[in-house]
Amino acid sequence: MSEIAGELARVKGAFAQPTLTLLHQRQAPVVISVFRAAFGRNNRPIPTARLHTQVEEHLAEIRLAGESEVPHGTGKELCQRWMRGQWLVRSLDERDQEVYSLTSHAQQALELVKNLSRDRATLSEHRIATILGTVRRFNSEANPDRGARVTILNAEIARLQAERDRLVDGAEMVSATDDYMAEGFTELLSLISALPADFARVEERFAQIRGEILGAFRAEDRPAGQVIDEYLARADALMTSTQEGRAFEGAFALLRDDALVTRLREDLTALLEHPVSDRILGEADRAELRGTVKLVRDGLDRVLAQRSKVTATLKDYIVSHDAARDRELAQTLREVESELMSWVARTGPRASHDVPLLPPRASVEHLRERFYDPADDVLPERIAVADGSESPGLALADLIAQGGPQLPSLRQRLEAALASTDPASSLGELFETLEPSLRRPVEIFGLLHLAADRGWDVEDDVEAYAALRPDGSRRTFDVPRLPLPDHDPAPARDTDLEKSR
């Protein structure tokens, strides 16, 4: 291929880009004007319904102004047409609301028009000084010769030191001319205006990676781990090997350094307060310079949000993906396709078959919640019969000690206490006088049972019963106080509790 043919191919490729296709159409001035009026310099996302209305209103005003080359169609139709031209993109914001935003191609076209609309000199002292300073700084940072770098740094230090000494000694300050300031502001605005398009390109690249990841997951032609490794490598390459990625990393490093952000704000404020800035800058340009830090922050937030969507896609796939279920669905769809081909082969070209949109609902009167389990019908293990000769022997005294209250003995003690010339004043005092074998905790219930048979009334106060267990341990119980009468004329008969014993 000849040199001119290769150059023609490159130019045709450039003209095929969405940026130049937007600028090359007859209605480009109207479309660019609508984009600038709707989205502003920050490319703020706009809800879909609102943009449709704004587009219709802007085009109506343009028609009233006498413009003939105006796109036809509703706001929704035009936005969809611009989406197909890759000038608009529709996405979801953090509130899951559909919004429009300009693509990097549209922003680049807006920036070209904006730069061409500015008055700027083709050659000036400021531009030459900027070129010389950039080349000098570039050489000082990239020169492989250590001695050359040291020489450049020494010369720069000497120049700065001489300028500092001159100002400290009271020498006359050389003021910047109006042309120098105008050229400087123009170049500064040009650099700042290019930032939204750079951020948009990084954002679109992450969106493209997200779509490719989803496609790779659905294809299932590679392991999920390999897809994730490839994403990590591509994301790292995007930040290090592309111009937009390096710009993003530089902006991110800038915002992490509070000192740099503060110095940037101070320098911009000083430039805006310069005596000649009011004559050079309009209100829109001043607002653009004043909002530089916010512009960078908004661009970073959008890029980070798009990168978070890619990470969320990976997380959702890893957490919720069921490969077995997907294979079953694919197998079912293949079976449906096979049956359909068989039916087509058996029928004529005009045959039809009614297929319901949804399968019929199954009518089940009762759905079993528990099914037969053979383990439920297994008999339990047989209980082994113990040999009576091997059981430990127990004495009668041990059995009595573990049994209920000894009512006959307690009745005798109670009747003897009532017949005594000096009886106890209460049932608790009587309990304290009993022998240890009759002071078990269960004997308290026996005494209360005998008192209830006689109809004795209890008092509101309580008294302590110090019981003695068969093992020798002691336990104190608080029982309502039950006073003993002076005599007991009619002793009660044996109760059912005694007969049961």
Secondary structure, DSSP 8 states (H G I E B T S, - for coil): --HHHHHHHHHHHHHTSHHHHHHHSTTHHHHHHHHHHHHTTTT--EEHHHHHHHHHHHHHHHHHTT------S-HHHHHHHHHHTTSEEEEE-TTS-EEEEE-HHHHHHHHHHHHHHS---SS-HHHHHHHHHHHHHHHHHH-S-HHHHHHHHHHHHHHHHHHHHHHHTT-------HHHHHHHHHHHHHHHHTHHHHHHHHHHHHHHHHHHHHHHHHH-SS-HHHHHHHHHHHHHHHHHHSHHHHHHHHHHHHHH-HHHHHHHHHHHHHHHTSTTHHHH--HHHHHHHHTHHHHHHHHHHHHHHHHHHHHHHHHHHHHH--HHHHHHHHHHHHHHHHHHHHHHHHS-TT------SS------S---SS---GGGG----------GGGS----HHHHHHHSS--HHHHHHHHHHHHHSSS--SBHHHHHHHS-GGG-SHHHHHHHHHHHHHTT----SSEEEEEEE-TTS-EEEEEEE--B--S--SS-----HHHHH-
